[in-house]
Amino acid sequence: MTYPPTVRAAPQSAPPHAPGQPPATDPAAQPWAAPPAPRGAWAEGKDRLRTAATTEPGRLQIIGALLAALVVAFGAVTAFEISDRASAADDVVSRSQPLSADAASIYRSLADADTAASSGFLTGPQKSQPMDTRYEDDISLASALLVKAATNTDSKSESGRQIATLNELLPRYTGWIETARALNRQGLPLGGAYLRYANERMTKDLLPAAQKLYDAETARLDQDDEDARFLPVASLVVGVVALGGLVWAQRRNYRRTNRVFNHGLLAATAASTVVLLWLAVGHTVARAQLTDAQAHGQRSLKVLNDARINSLKARANENLTLVARGAVLTEDGKSDKYESDYSTGMDKLGTQLTEAGRLADDSAGRDPVAAAVASVSEWKVRHADASKTDKDGEYEGALEKVIGPKASTGESFDRVDDALAKALEHEQREFTRAAEDGHGALAGLPIGAAALAVLGAVGAILGINRRLTEYR
């Protein structure tokens, strides 16, 4: 077996090179290239977006994503804002206004209890049973309402502090009244001093605390009412932007394809339009109803409550005029304090009844106020007659004209109180009806807006995808 001879290949000559330079085969002579710098995800994303934006399919995808995002944002913002407005409207109906009404009832019950205590004292131990029962009912009602208010109020709030004050002072007041009753039953004149002191504490401590409680609850009612009526600006702005974007997208589609309708974009536009109209109309109706409740209900309730309270205070001062028999004078020492306070209270009562008549917007509200005005006029005439009789030294005759069953100031006071109670009941119904209508106008809007927004977003995506299929 033979093998071919081994032949060595002649070495190839190196290419010529300039003097002082290394040969080309030297690795050091090869130029060095740096590795490409790593690129971040943000830069990569911008490049892809830029690339996509240069083609019609890419632009359509971007438009579809933006339209879907706008429609979803519209639904989300609407659901959030209207939920907030609906919650505030519900608070007006179910929390704030009832608590405000309870605070007014606490004040009225305390004032009426003080009036009943003085009336019972005047009638004497043998005939005071009706007034004693009325006094005890008022105290029981005030105590129950204080418990109810405490369970619905933050103890650190202004309302909570006033409730604590009333809970502390009320047992002391009832103790002074019981002492006055006991001394009166024994025929001791010291009972009148205890009654006057109890009235002073009621006037200077308990009623001011009840007034502060009423003011705090009324302020909370006003805040809830304002929150419920506040315009949903963000929802309206986002809705107009979303609807404008959808109209622009359809116009763009028409100009490029000469197709009038894109079913998906048309459905998205219809859904957005429904939400926007529902939002505008629903909130407008709710705002109008809540405004009506505030203007013709809450304002009337406040004026009528103030009027009823002043009538009670005037009645208590009238009774104490006979109890004190001139023992308590005004600061200048020239007039009977209770007679002066009675006159001041009756003047306020007349002004408030005039305002209540102006605010009443129907005969059911005006007629009780007119009856109260007539009874107040009758009360003033009878009081002047009783006061003259007392000044003539006929105490028993004056007493009969103040607390007697017929043709007395007490009879006139009862007519005033009954008329005001009837007016309050009517205005309370009016307020509740209007406030509930306002809350009902927002019902279903948050859920409906969210659902329609999802449908609109799906419609926008499907409409854009329909165009994208034409490029495949």
HUJO-V197200 format. One record per pair of residues at least 6 apart in sequence whose ideal C-beta (glycine too) atoms are under 7 Angstrom apart, sorted by the first residue. I is the first residue (numbers start at 1). GAP is how many residues later the second one is. Records with the same first field share a line. If there is no record, write none. Layout:
BEGIN
I: GAP, GAP
END
This chain:
BEGIN
14: 9, 11
15: 9
17: 6, 7
22: 6, 7
23: 6
52: 6, 9, 10
53: 6, 9
56: 415
57: 411, 414
60: 404, 407, 408
63: 186, 401
64: 396, 397, 400
66: 179
67: 178, 179, 182, 201, 393
68: 389, 392, 393
70: 171, 172, 175
71: 171, 197, 201, 382, 385, 386, 389
72: 381, 385
73: 165
74: 164, 165, 168, 198, 201, 379
75: 200, 374, 375, 377, 378, 379
76: 377
77: 157, 158, 161
78: 157, 161, 197, 201, 371
79: 367, 370, 371
81: 151, 153, 154
82: 150, 360, 363, 364, 367
83: 363
85: 143, 147, 198, 357
86: 353, 356, 360
88: 136, 139, 140
89: 139, 197, 201, 349, 350, 353
90: 349
91: 133
92: 129, 132, 133, 136, 198, 343
93: 339, 342, 343, 346
95: 57
96: 124, 125, 128
97: 124, 334, 338
99: 50, 53, 118
100: 114, 117, 118, 121
101: 327
102: 43, 46, 47
103: 46, 110, 111, 114
104: 110, 201
105: 40
106: 36, 39, 40, 104, 107
107: 100, 103, 104, 107, 202
108: 200, 201, 204
109: 29, 32, 33
110: 32, 92, 96, 97, 100
111: 96, 198, 201, 202, 205
112: 26, 200
113: 22, 25, 26, 29
114: 85, 88, 202
115: 197, 200, 201, 204
116: 15, 18, 19, 22
117: 18, 60, 78
118: 77, 81, 198, 201, 202, 205
119: 12, 200, 284
120: 8, 11, 12, 15
121: 59, 63, 74, 202
122: 197, 200, 201, 277, 281
123: 8, 280
125: 59, 60
139: 35
142: 28
143: 27
146: 17, 20, 21
149: 10, 14
150: 13
153: 6, 7, 10
154: 6
158: 54, 58
159: 54, 57, 58
162: 47, 50, 51, 54
163: 50
165: 44
166: 40, 43, 44
169: 36, 37
170: 36
173: 25, 28, 29, 33
176: 18, 21, 22
177: 21
179: 15
180: 11, 14, 15, 18
183: 7, 8, 11
184: 7
192: 131
195: 128
196: 124, 127, 128, 132
199: 117, 121
218: 84
221: 77
225: 65, 69
228: 62
229: 58, 61, 62
232: 47, 51
235: 44
236: 43
239: 33, 36, 37, 40
242: 30
243: 26, 29, 30, 33
246: 19, 22, 23, 26, 214
247: 22
249: 16
250: 12, 15, 19
253: 6, 9, 12, 214
254: 6
262: 201, 204
263: 200
264: 195, 196, 198, 199, 202
265: 194, 195, 198
267: 192
268: 188, 191, 192, 195
271: 181, 184, 185, 188
272: 184
274: 178
275: 174, 177, 178
278: 167, 170
279: 166, 170
282: 159, 160, 163
285: 156
286: 152, 155, 156
289: 145, 148, 149, 152
290: 145, 148
292: 142
293: 138, 141, 142, 145
296: 63, 65, 134
297: 130, 133, 134, 137
298: 133
299: 60
300: 56, 59, 60, 65, 127
301: 123, 126, 127, 130
303: 49, 52, 53, 56
304: 52, 116, 119, 120, 123
305: 119
306: 46
307: 42, 45, 46, 49, 113
308: 109, 112
310: 35, 38, 39, 42
311: 38, 102, 105, 106, 109
313: 32
314: 28, 31, 32, 35
315: 98
317: 21, 24, 25, 28
318: 24, 65, 84, 91
319: 83
320: 18
321: 15, 17, 18, 21
322: 68, 76, 77, 80
324: 14
326: 10
328: 9, 10
329: 6, 7, 8
330: 7, 10
346: 34
349: 27
350: 26
353: 16, 19, 20, 23
356: 13, 67
357: 9, 12, 13
360: 6, 9
364: 62
365: 58, 61, 62
368: 51, 54, 55, 58
369: 54
371: 48
372: 44, 47, 48
375: 37, 40, 41, 44
376: 40
378: 34
379: 30, 33, 34, 37
382: 19, 25, 26, 27, 30
383: 26
385: 16
386: 12, 15, 16, 23
389: 8, 9, 12
390: 8
401: 7, 8
402: 6, 7, 8
403: 7
END
